[in-house]
C-alpha cells in the first residue's frame, strides 16, 4: 500500500528528549538531511492501537493492562505481530516504512524551517492564559506531505481483499484521530491521499465504505 500523508494541521513526532522549561520540544529528524520524518513505529503503533480500541484485544499482559494483544492468533496479531515473544506462531504480515517528506515539501521546509507551537495553561479563576509558556513544541507545518508505504507478506491461504479492508479501516481511524503529540490540542490531523493497494487506486468512496462496514470488520478473516 502506498499513499500521500498530508498534514491538515501541524505535526509533532517527538524525540523523547527533555528540554529546559519554556524551550520547544524537538521533532524526530533525519541525521543525514536534518529534515523531519515519521517513523514507521509511530505509524504502526497508532494504527494498531486504534484498531484494538475499536475491536478489542483477546489477551494482554497480566502485569500491563495497556499492552497490545499477545494471543498470537487473532487478526491484530496476524497483522501487527504478537505483543509477546512467547506467543509467536507465524510471521507478522504488515511492514511499516518510515515516511519521509515529498520532494516539494522537503524543499519548502528546508527553506522556511519548522513552526513553533506555543502552549499555555488557562487560569481557572480568571479564565485567561496563565503566565509563562507550557508545553511549547516544534511542528511540521500544515500542508506538508509525506510518502507513506506499508508492505505486506501474503501467504498461500491469506486473502488479499480482506487485508485491504483491514488496512482501509486503519487509515480511516487514523484520519478520525490524531498522529503524534498534542493531538487533543489540535496537532496531528492527517489525511491520506492517492491511496493505492497492489498498485491500484482505492475506490474514491472508501471512507464511506469504512463507515458502513465498521461493525462488520471483525468478522472479515485474513487467513482462509
Secondary structure, DSSP 8 states (H G I E B T S, - for coil): -EEEEEESS-B--B------TTS-B-B-B-TTT--BEE-HHHHHHHHHHHHHHHH--S---TT-TTS----SSSHHHHHH--SSGGG--S---EEE--EEE-HHHHHHHHHH--EEE----B-TTTSSB-SS--S-EEEB-TT-EEEEEEEE---TTB-HHHHHHHHHHHHHHHHHS--STTGGGT---EEEEEEEETTEE--TTHHHHHHHHTTTGGG--SB-
